[in-house]
Amino acid sequence: MGMLSKKEKEELLKLSKSLKLREDFQNTKTNSLSKKEKINLDDYIKFLTITNALIDNRPKPFKKIEGDNFAI
């Protein structure tokens, strides 16, 4: 992760003081630990989509891998 701009630091500081955001994260943690039922795939994908939008995780451009000798 690169260096944060002054504006980004201010935004994170403001968010860290949000009681509502803290409650939301606590509810998410509590709900994830207490449920033993199967997860609905559509709801999970919707959750991931919203979470990705919140963290602004932009996908990296696709880079084609060329060659024929790969090690994992």
PDB file of N, CA, C and O in Angstrom:
ATOM      1  N   MET A   1       0.841  -1.166   0.000  1.00  0.00           N
ATOM      2  CA  MET A   1       0.000   0.000   0.000  1.00  0.00           C
ATOM      3  C   MET A   1       0.889   1.231   0.000  1.00  0.00           C
ATOM      4  O   MET A   1       1.858   1.303   0.756  1.00  0.00           O
ATOM      5  N   GLY A   2       0.567   2.184  -0.831  1.00  0.00           N
ATOM      6  CA  GLY A   2       1.358   3.402  -0.928  1.00  0.00           C
ATOM      7  C   GLY A   2       1.055   4.363   0.198  1.00  0.00           C
ATOM      8  O   GLY A   2       0.257   4.078   1.090  1.00  0.00           O
ATOM      9  N   MET A   3       1.702   5.494   0.140  1.00  0.00           N
ATOM     10  CA  MET A   3       1.490   6.534   1.146  1.00  0.00           C
ATOM     11  C   MET A   3       0.106   7.150   0.981  1.00  0.00           C
ATOM     12  O   MET A   3      -0.382   7.316  -0.137  1.00  0.00           O
ATOM     13  N   LEU A   4      -0.514   7.482   2.092  1.00  0.00           N
ATOM     14  CA  LEU A   4      -1.826   8.110   2.065  1.00  0.00           C
ATOM     15  C   LEU A   4      -1.675   9.614   1.921  1.00  0.00           C
ATOM     16  O   LEU A   4      -0.754  10.221   2.468  1.00  0.00           O
ATOM     17  N   SER A   5      -2.596  10.199   1.177  1.00  0.00           N
ATOM     18  CA  SER A   5      -2.596  11.653   1.055  1.00  0.00           C
ATOM     19  C   SER A   5      -3.152  12.260   2.336  1.00  0.00           C
ATOM     20  O   SER A   5      -3.725  11.555   3.168  1.00  0.00           O
ATOM     21  N   LYS A   6      -2.983  13.556   2.490  1.00  0.00           N
ATOM     22  CA  LYS A   6      -3.507  14.247   3.670  1.00  0.00           C
ATOM     23  C   LYS A   6      -5.022  14.090   3.748  1.00  0.00           C
ATOM     24  O   LYS A   6      -5.580  13.884   4.826  1.00  0.00           O
ATOM     25  N   LYS A   7      -5.681  14.190   2.592  1.00  0.00           N
ATOM     26  CA  LYS A   7      -7.143  14.060   2.544  1.00  0.00           C
ATOM     27  C   LYS A   7      -7.575  12.655   2.979  1.00  0.00           C
ATOM     28  O   LYS A   7      -8.548  12.507   3.719  1.00  0.00           O
ATOM     29  N   GLU A   8      -6.858  11.629   2.523  1.00  0.00           N
ATOM     30  CA  GLU A   8      -7.182  10.247   2.891  1.00  0.00           C
ATOM     31  C   GLU A   8      -6.979  10.021   4.392  1.00  0.00           C
ATOM     32  O   GLU A   8      -7.779   9.345   5.038  1.00  0.00           O
ATOM     33  N   LYS A   9      -5.909  10.589   4.937  1.00  0.00           N
ATOM     34  CA  LYS A   9      -5.649  10.453   6.374  1.00  0.00           C
ATOM     35  C   LYS A   9      -6.764  11.104   7.190  1.00  0.00           C
ATOM     36  O   LYS A   9      -7.219  10.552   8.192  1.00  0.00           O
ATOM     37  N   GLU A  10      -7.198  12.286   6.747  1.00  0.00           N
ATOM     38  CA  GLU A  10      -8.276  12.982   7.443  1.00  0.00           C
ATOM     39  C   GLU A  10      -9.574  12.181   7.382  1.00  0.00           C
ATOM     40  O   GLU A  10     -10.317  12.109   8.361  1.00  0.00           O
ATOM     41  N   GLU A  11      -9.837  11.579   6.218  1.00  0.00           N
ATOM     42  CA  GLU A  11     -11.046  10.770   6.054  1.00  0.00           C
ATOM     43  C   GLU A  11     -11.020   9.546   6.974  1.00  0.00           C
ATOM     44  O   GLU A  11     -12.022   9.224   7.612  1.00  0.00           O
ATOM     45  N   LEU A  12      -9.881   8.874   7.040  1.00  0.00           N
ATOM     46  CA  LEU A  12      -9.755   7.703   7.911  1.00  0.00           C
ATOM     47  C   LEU A  12      -9.896   8.087   9.383  1.00  0.00           C
ATOM     48  O   LEU A  12     -10.517   7.363  10.161  1.00  0.00           O
ATOM     49  N   LEU A  13      -9.324   9.215   9.757  1.00  0.00           N
ATOM     50  CA  LEU A  13      -9.444   9.682  11.129  1.00  0.00           C
ATOM     51  C   LEU A  13     -10.900   9.974  11.470  1.00  0.00           C
ATOM     52  O   LEU A  13     -11.372   9.632  12.554  1.00  0.00           O
ATOM     53  N   LYS A  14     -11.606  10.608  10.542  1.00  0.00           N
ATOM     54  CA  LYS A  14     -13.023  10.910  10.748  1.00  0.00           C
ATOM     55  C   LYS A  14     -13.828   9.613  10.873  1.00  0.00           C
ATOM     56  O   LYS A  14     -14.677   9.490  11.755  1.00  0.00           O
ATOM     57  N   LEU A  15     -13.561   8.653   9.995  1.00  0.00           N
ATOM     58  CA  LEU A  15     -14.279   7.375  10.045  1.00  0.00           C
ATOM     59  C   LEU A  15     -13.998   6.617  11.332  1.00  0.00           C
ATOM     60  O   LEU A  15     -14.880   5.945  11.866  1.00  0.00           O
ATOM     61  N   SER A  16     -12.775   6.723  11.832  1.00  0.00           N
ATOM     62  CA  SER A  16     -12.415   5.990  13.055  1.00  0.00           C
ATOM     63  C   SER A  16     -13.210   6.479  14.265  1.00  0.00           C
ATOM     64  O   SER A  16     -13.336   5.758  15.254  1.00  0.00           O
ATOM     65  N   LYS A  17     -13.741   7.686  14.193  1.00  0.00           N
ATOM     66  CA  LYS A  17     -14.515   8.246  15.306  1.00  0.00           C
ATOM     67  C   LYS A  17     -16.013   7.987  15.169  1.00  0.00           C
ATOM     68  O   LYS A  17     -16.797   8.385  16.030  1.00  0.00           O
ATOM     69  N   SER A  18     -16.407   7.321  14.084  1.00  0.00           N
ATOM     70  CA  SER A  18     -17.825   7.086  13.826  1.00  0.00           C
ATOM     71  C   SER A  18     -18.347   5.918  14.657  1.00  0.00           C
ATOM     72  O   SER A  18     -17.954   4.770  14.446  1.00  0.00           O
ATOM     73  N   LEU A  19     -19.216   6.215  15.582  1.00  0.00           N
ATOM     74  CA  LEU A  19     -19.827   5.173  16.415  1.00  0.00           C
ATOM     75  C   LEU A  19     -20.657   4.219  15.564  1.00  0.00           C
ATOM     76  O   LEU A  19     -20.638   3.009  15.788  1.00  0.00           O
ATOM     77  N   LYS A  20     -21.378   4.753  14.599  1.00  0.00           N
ATOM     78  CA  LYS A  20     -22.225   3.928  13.729  1.00  0.00           C
ATOM     79  C   LYS A  20     -21.377   2.922  12.950  1.00  0.00           C
ATOM     80  O   LYS A  20     -21.744   1.753  12.838  1.00  0.00           O
ATOM     81  N   LEU A  21     -20.251   3.376  12.418  1.00  0.00           N
ATOM     82  CA  LEU A  21     -19.379   2.470  11.670  1.00  0.00           C
ATOM     83  C   LEU A  21     -18.831   1.369  12.576  1.00  0.00           C
ATOM     84  O   LEU A  21     -18.759   0.207  12.174  1.00  0.00           O
ATOM     85  N   ARG A  22     -18.448   1.731  13.786  1.00  0.00           N
ATOM     86  CA  ARG A  22     -17.953   0.732  14.739  1.00  0.00           C
ATOM     87  C   ARG A  22     -19.038  -0.287  15.070  1.00  0.00           C
ATOM     88  O   ARG A  22     -18.771  -1.485  15.154  1.00  0.00           O
ATOM     89  N   GLU A  23     -20.266   0.203  15.258  1.00  0.00           N
ATOM     90  CA  GLU A  23     -21.383  -0.700  15.538  1.00  0.00           C
ATOM     91  C   GLU A  23     -21.628  -1.641  14.359  1.00  0.00           C
ATOM     92  O   GLU A  23     -21.874  -2.832  14.551  1.00  0.00           O
ATOM     93  N   ASP A  24     -21.561  -1.104  13.149  1.00  0.00           N
ATOM     94  CA  ASP A  24     -21.765  -1.928  11.959  1.00  0.00           C
ATOM     95  C   ASP A  24     -20.722  -3.037  11.860  1.00  0.00           C
ATOM     96  O   ASP A  24     -21.054  -4.182  11.553  1.00  0.00           O
ATOM     97  N   PHE A  25     -19.461  -2.695  12.120  1.00  0.00           N
ATOM     98  CA  PHE A  25     -18.408  -3.711  12.066  1.00  0.00           C
ATOM     99  C   PHE A  25     -18.580  -4.742  13.192  1.00  0.00           C
ATOM    100  O   PHE A  25     -18.331  -5.931  12.992  1.00  0.00           O
ATOM    101  N   GLN A  26     -19.002  -4.286  14.359  1.00  0.00           N
ATOM    102  CA  GLN A  26     -19.233  -5.221  15.470  1.00  0.00           C
ATOM    103  C   GLN A  26     -20.389  -6.159  15.133  1.00  0.00           C
ATOM    104  O   GLN A  26     -20.311  -7.358  15.400  1.00  0.00           O
ATOM    105  N   ASN A  27     -21.463  -5.620  14.547  1.00  0.00           N
ATOM    106  CA  ASN A  27     -22.593  -6.459  14.138  1.00  0.00           C
ATOM    107  C   ASN A  27     -22.171  -7.471  13.086  1.00  0.00           C
ATOM    108  O   ASN A  27     -22.585  -8.629  13.129  1.00  0.00           O
ATOM    109  N   THR A  28     -21.352  -7.038  12.149  1.00  0.00           N
ATOM    110  CA  THR A  28     -20.864  -7.952  11.107  1.00  0.00           C
ATOM    111  C   THR A  28     -20.053  -9.079  11.733  1.00  0.00           C
ATOM    112  O   THR A  28     -20.217 -10.243  11.367  1.00  0.00           O
ATOM    113  N   LYS A  29     -19.182  -8.739  12.671  1.00  0.00           N
ATOM    114  CA  LYS A  29     -18.369  -9.758  13.341  1.00  0.00           C
ATOM    115  C   LYS A  29     -19.244 -10.727  14.128  1.00  0.00           C
ATOM    116  O   LYS A  29     -19.074 -11.943  14.040  1.00  0.00           O
ATOM    117  N   THR A  30     -20.185 -10.178  14.901  1.00  0.00           N
ATOM    118  CA  THR A  30     -21.072 -11.012  15.724  1.00  0.00           C
ATOM    119  C   THR A  30     -21.890 -11.946  14.845  1.00  0.00           C
ATOM    120  O   THR A  30     -22.001 -13.139  15.129  1.00  0.00           O
ATOM    121  N   ASN A  31     -22.460 -11.403  13.783  1.00  0.00           N
ATOM    122  CA  ASN A  31     -23.290 -12.220  12.902  1.00  0.00           C
ATOM    123  C   ASN A  31     -22.480 -13.293  12.187  1.00  0.00           C
ATOM    124  O   ASN A  31     -22.973 -14.398  11.959  1.00  0.00           O
ATOM    125  N   SER A  32     -21.250 -12.975  11.837  1.00  0.00           N
ATOM    126  CA  SER A  32     -20.443 -13.968  11.121  1.00  0.00           C
ATOM    127  C   SER A  32     -20.030 -15.113  12.034  1.00  0.00           C
ATOM    128  O   SER A  32     -19.826 -16.234  11.569  1.00  0.00           O
ATOM    129  N   LEU A  33     -19.907 -14.844  13.321  1.00  0.00           N
ATOM    130  CA  LEU A  33     -19.487 -15.887  14.255  1.00  0.00           C
ATOM    131  C   LEU A  33     -20.650 -16.730  14.766  1.00  0.00           C
ATOM    132  O   LEU A  33     -20.448 -17.870  15.182  1.00  0.00           O
ATOM    133  N   SER A  34     -21.864 -16.184  14.740  1.00  0.00           N
ATOM    134  CA  SER A  34     -22.981 -16.900  15.342  1.00  0.00           C
ATOM    135  C   SER A  34     -23.785 -17.740  14.349  1.00  0.00           C
ATOM    136  O   SER A  34     -24.576 -18.584  14.771  1.00  0.00           O
ATOM    137  N   LYS A  35     -23.607 -17.538  13.061  1.00  0.00           N
ATOM    138  CA  LYS A  35     -24.403 -18.251  12.061  1.00  0.00           C
ATOM    139  C   LYS A  35     -23.680 -19.537  11.635  1.00  0.00           C
ATOM    140  O   LYS A  35     -22.491 -19.528  11.317  1.00  0.00           O
ATOM    141  N   LYS A  36     -24.421 -20.618  11.640  1.00  0.00           N
ATOM    142  CA  LYS A  36     -23.854 -21.885  11.183  1.00  0.00           C
ATOM    143  C   LYS A  36     -24.620 -22.402   9.972  1.00  0.00           C
ATOM    144  O   LYS A  36     -24.395 -23.521   9.511  1.00  0.00           O
ATOM    145  N   GLU A  37     -25.517 -21.580   9.467  1.00  0.00           N
ATOM    146  CA  GLU A  37     -26.297 -21.988   8.305  1.00  0.00           C
ATOM    147  C   GLU A  37     -25.510 -21.729   7.021  1.00  0.00           C
ATOM    148  O   GLU A  37     -24.519 -21.000   7.022  1.00  0.00           O
ATOM    149  N   LYS A  38     -25.962 -22.329   5.948  1.00  0.00           N
ATOM    150  CA  LYS A  38     -25.299 -22.128   4.669  1.00  0.00           C
ATOM    151  C   LYS A  38     -25.541 -20.706   4.176  1.00  0.00           C
ATOM    152  O   LYS A  38     -26.606 -20.128   4.391  1.00  0.00           O
ATOM    153  N   ILE A  39     -24.545 -20.166   3.520  1.00  0.00           N
ATOM    154  CA  ILE A  39     -24.613 -18.796   3.011  1.00  0.00           C
ATOM    155  C   ILE A  39     -25.220 -18.799   1.613  1.00  0.00           C
ATOM    156  O   ILE A  39     -24.865 -19.617   0.764  1.00  0.00           O
ATOM    157  N   ASN A  40     -26.142 -17.868   1.393  1.00  0.00           N
ATOM    158  CA  ASN A  40     -26.729 -17.695   0.073  1.00  0.00           C
ATOM    159  C   ASN A  40     -25.671 -17.039  -0.816  1.00  0.00           C
ATOM    160  O   ASN A  40     -25.168 -15.965  -0.487  1.00  0.00           O
ATOM    161  N   LEU A  41     -25.332 -17.673  -1.935  1.00  0.00           N
ATOM    162  CA  LEU A  41     -24.271 -17.194  -2.801  1.00  0.00           C
ATOM    163  C   LEU A  41     -24.559 -15.805  -3.365  1.00  0.00           C
ATOM    164  O   LEU A  41     -23.653 -14.976  -3.448  1.00  0.00           O
ATOM    165  N   ASP A  42     -25.804 -15.541  -3.752  1.00  0.00           N
ATOM    166  CA  ASP A  42     -26.156 -14.224  -4.285  1.00  0.00           C
ATOM    167  C   ASP A  42     -25.945 -13.130  -3.233  1.00  0.00           C
ATOM    168  O   ASP A  42     -25.439 -12.052  -3.544  1.00  0.00           O
ATOM    169  N   ASP A  43     -26.333 -13.412  -1.999  1.00  0.00           N
ATOM    170  CA  ASP A  43     -26.137 -12.434  -0.922  1.00  0.00           C
ATOM    171  C   ASP A  43     -24.653 -12.218  -0.654  1.00  0.00           C
ATOM    172  O   ASP A  43     -24.225 -11.093  -0.395  1.00  0.00           O
ATOM    173  N   TYR A  44     -23.873 -13.283  -0.716  1.00  0.00           N
ATOM    174  CA  TYR A  44     -22.432 -13.175  -0.482  1.00  0.00           C
ATOM    175  C   TYR A  44     -21.772 -12.327  -1.566  1.00  0.00           C
ATOM    176  O   TYR A  44     -20.932 -11.480  -1.263  1.00  0.00           O
ATOM    177  N   ILE A  45     -22.142 -12.546  -2.810  1.00  0.00           N
ATOM    178  CA  ILE A  45     -21.581 -11.760  -3.916  1.00  0.00           C
ATOM    179  C   ILE A  45     -21.998 -10.294  -3.776  1.00  0.00           C
ATOM    180  O   ILE A  45     -21.196  -9.394  -4.026  1.00  0.00           O
ATOM    181  N   LYS A  46     -23.235 -10.058  -3.382  1.00  0.00           N
ATOM    182  CA  LYS A  46     -23.702  -8.687  -3.165  1.00  0.00           C
ATOM    183  C   LYS A  46     -22.887  -8.028  -2.045  1.00  0.00           C
ATOM    184  O   LYS A  46     -22.503  -6.864  -2.157  1.00  0.00           O
ATOM    185  N   PHE A  47     -22.626  -8.775  -0.968  1.00  0.00           N
ATOM    186  CA  PHE A  47     -21.822  -8.268   0.142  1.00  0.00           C
ATOM    187  C   PHE A  47     -20.414  -7.912  -0.333  1.00  0.00           C
ATOM    188  O   PHE A  47     -19.899  -6.842  -0.008  1.00  0.00           O
ATOM    189  N   LEU A  48     -19.795  -8.805  -1.097  1.00  0.00           N
ATOM    190  CA  LEU A  48     -18.445  -8.545  -1.587  1.00  0.00           C
ATOM    191  C   LEU A  48     -18.411  -7.335  -2.516  1.00  0.00           C
ATOM    192  O   LEU A  48     -17.466  -6.548  -2.472  1.00  0.00           O
ATOM    193  N   THR A  49     -19.425  -7.183  -3.348  1.00  0.00           N
ATOM    194  CA  THR A  49     -19.496  -6.053  -4.260  1.00  0.00           C
ATOM    195  C   THR A  49     -19.582  -4.738  -3.490  1.00  0.00           C
ATOM    196  O   THR A  49     -18.890  -3.775  -3.819  1.00  0.00           O
ATOM    197  N   ILE A  50     -20.425  -4.701  -2.472  1.00  0.00           N
ATOM    198  CA  ILE A  50     -20.580  -3.483  -1.667  1.00  0.00           C
ATOM    199  C   ILE A  50     -19.296  -3.203  -0.887  1.00  0.00           C
ATOM    200  O   ILE A  50     -18.850  -2.058  -0.814  1.00  0.00           O
ATOM    201  N   THR A  51     -18.704  -4.241  -0.306  1.00  0.00           N
ATOM    202  CA  THR A  51     -17.469  -4.068   0.446  1.00  0.00           C
ATOM    203  C   THR A  51     -16.356  -3.547  -0.452  1.00  0.00           C
ATOM    204  O   THR A  51     -15.594  -2.666  -0.055  1.00  0.00           O
ATOM    205  N   ASN A  52     -16.261  -4.084  -1.652  1.00  0.00           N
ATOM    206  CA  ASN A  52     -15.240  -3.643  -2.592  1.00  0.00           C
ATOM    207  C   ASN A  52     -15.430  -2.177  -2.945  1.00  0.00           C
ATOM    208  O   ASN A  52     -14.457  -1.434  -3.066  1.00  0.00           O
ATOM    209  N   ALA A  53     -16.690  -1.755  -3.112  1.00  0.00           N
ATOM    210  CA  ALA A  53     -16.969  -0.348  -3.414  1.00  0.00           C
ATOM    211  C   ALA A  53     -16.562   0.539  -2.246  1.00  0.00           C
ATOM    212  O   ALA A  53     -16.054   1.641  -2.452  1.00  0.00           O
ATOM    213  N   LEU A  54     -16.781   0.069  -1.019  1.00  0.00           N
ATOM    214  CA  LEU A  54     -16.428   0.861   0.160  1.00  0.00           C
ATOM    215  C   LEU A  54     -14.922   1.045   0.294  1.00  0.00           C
ATOM    216  O   LEU A  54     -14.457   2.130   0.646  1.00  0.00           O
ATOM    217  N   ILE A  55     -14.160  -0.002   0.018  1.00  0.00           N
ATOM    218  CA  ILE A  55     -12.714   0.107   0.172  1.00  0.00           C
ATOM    219  C   ILE A  55     -12.034   0.600  -1.094  1.00  0.00           C
ATOM    220  O   ILE A  55     -10.819   0.795  -1.121  1.00  0.00           O
ATOM    221  N   ASP A  56     -12.820   0.798  -2.138  1.00  0.00           N
ATOM    222  CA  ASP A  56     -12.321   1.338  -3.402  1.00  0.00           C
ATOM    223  C   ASP A  56     -11.138   0.519  -3.923  1.00  0.00           C
ATOM    224  O   ASP A  56     -10.097   1.064  -4.291  1.00  0.00           O
ATOM    225  N   ASN A  57     -11.321  -0.777  -3.945  1.00  0.00           N
ATOM    226  CA  ASN A  57     -10.284  -1.682  -4.414  1.00  0.00           C
ATOM    227  C   ASN A  57     -10.433  -1.874  -5.916  1.00  0.00           C
ATOM    228  O   ASN A  57     -11.108  -2.795  -6.375  1.00  0.00           O
ATOM    229  N   ARG A  58      -9.801  -1.002  -6.662  1.00  0.00           N
ATOM    230  CA  ARG A  58      -9.922  -1.070  -8.121  1.00  0.00           C
ATOM    231  C   ARG A  58      -9.116  -2.248  -8.662  1.00  0.00           C
ATOM    232  O   ARG A  58      -7.978  -2.468  -8.250  1.00  0.00           O
ATOM    233  N   PRO A  59      -9.711  -3.005  -9.587  1.00  0.00           N
ATOM    234  CA  PRO A  59      -8.972  -4.137 -10.147  1.00  0.00           C
ATOM    235  C   PRO A  59      -7.776  -3.663 -10.960  1.00  0.00           C
ATOM    236  O   PRO A  59      -7.812  -2.617 -11.607  1.00  0.00           O
ATOM    237  N   LYS A  60      -6.730  -4.453 -10.908  1.00  0.00           N
ATOM    238  CA  LYS A  60      -5.534  -4.141 -11.679  1.00  0.00           C
ATOM    239  C   LYS A  60      -5.760  -4.573 -13.130  1.00  0.00           C
ATOM    240  O   LYS A  60      -6.481  -5.536 -13.392  1.00  0.00           O
ATOM    241  N   PRO A  61      -5.148  -3.862 -14.058  1.00  0.00           N
ATOM    242  CA  PRO A  61      -5.325  -4.250 -15.455  1.00  0.00           C
ATOM    243  C   PRO A  61      -4.755  -5.649 -15.713  1.00  0.00           C
ATOM    244  O   PRO A  61      -3.740  -6.044 -15.138  1.00  0.00           O
ATOM    245  N   PHE A  62      -5.425  -6.371 -16.579  1.00  0.00           N
ATOM    246  CA  PHE A  62      -5.006  -7.726 -16.909  1.00  0.00           C
ATOM    247  C   PHE A  62      -3.697  -7.693 -17.676  1.00  0.00           C
ATOM    248  O   PHE A  62      -3.543  -6.925 -18.626  1.00  0.00           O
ATOM    249  N   LYS A  63      -2.760  -8.525 -17.261  1.00  0.00           N
ATOM    250  CA  LYS A  63      -1.488  -8.660 -17.974  1.00  0.00           C
ATOM    251  C   LYS A  63      -1.368 -10.098 -18.416  1.00  0.00           C
ATOM    252  O   LYS A  63      -1.362 -11.013 -17.592  1.00  0.00           O
ATOM    253  N   LYS A  64      -1.274 -10.296 -19.705  1.00  0.00           N
ATOM    254  CA  LYS A  64      -1.177 -11.638 -20.252  1.00  0.00           C
ATOM    255  C   LYS A  64       0.187 -12.235 -19.853  1.00  0.00           C
ATOM    256  O   LYS A  64       1.230 -11.591 -19.975  1.00  0.00           O
ATOM    257  N   ILE A  65       0.140 -13.461 -19.384  1.00  0.00           N
ATOM    258  CA  ILE A  65       1.348 -14.178 -19.022  1.00  0.00           C
ATOM    259  C   ILE A  65       1.771 -15.017 -20.214  1.00  0.00           C
ATOM    260  O   ILE A  65       1.015 -15.851 -20.711  1.00  0.00           O
ATOM    261  N   GLU A  66       2.968 -14.784 -20.650  1.00  0.00           N
ATOM    262  CA  GLU A  66       3.462 -15.517 -21.811  1.00  0.00           C
ATOM    263  C   GLU A  66       4.611 -16.429 -21.393  1.00  0.00           C
ATOM    264  O   GLU A  66       5.334 -16.152 -20.436  1.00  0.00           O
ATOM    265  N   GLY A  67       4.756 -17.509 -22.127  1.00  0.00           N
ATOM    266  CA  GLY A  67       5.811 -18.458 -21.839  1.00  0.00           C
ATOM    267  C   GLY A  67       5.251 -19.853 -21.713  1.00  0.00           C
ATOM    268  O   GLY A  67       4.044 -20.059 -21.845  1.00  0.00           O
ATOM    269  N   ASP A  68       6.121 -20.814 -21.458  1.00  0.00           N
ATOM    270  CA  ASP A  68       5.665 -22.190 -21.334  1.00  0.00           C
ATOM    271  C   ASP A  68       6.338 -22.931 -20.178  1.00  0.00           C
ATOM    272  O   ASP A  68       6.167 -24.142 -20.039  1.00  0.00           O
ATOM    273  N   ASN A  69       7.096 -22.219 -19.352  1.00  0.00           N
ATOM    274  CA  ASN A  69       7.774 -22.848 -18.239  1.00  0.00           C
ATOM    275  C   ASN A  69       7.467 -22.059 -16.975  1.00  0.00           C
ATOM    276  O   ASN A  69       8.075 -21.020 -16.720  1.00  0.00           O
ATOM    277  N   PHE A  70       6.511 -22.563 -16.177  1.00  0.00           N
ATOM    278  CA  PHE A  70       6.054 -21.851 -14.998  1.00  0.00           C
ATOM    279  C   PHE A  70       6.245 -22.706 -13.749  1.00  0.00           C
ATOM    280  O   PHE A  70       6.053 -23.922 -13.781  1.00  0.00           O
ATOM    281  N   ALA A  71       6.619 -22.068 -12.669  1.00  0.00           N
ATOM    282  CA  ALA A  71       6.748 -22.766 -11.386  1.00  0.00           C
ATOM    283  C   ALA A  71       5.786 -22.137 -10.401  1.00  0.00           C
ATOM    284  O   ALA A  71       5.639 -20.915 -10.355  1.00  0.00           O
ATOM    285  N   ILE A  72       5.139 -22.967  -9.623  1.00  0.00           N
ATOM    286  CA  ILE A  72       4.199 -22.456  -8.618  1.00  0.00           C
ATOM    287  C   ILE A  72       4.830 -22.533  -7.261  1.00  0.00           C
ATOM    288  O   ILE A  72       4.210 -22.153  -6.269  1.00  0.00           O
TER     289      ILE A  72
END
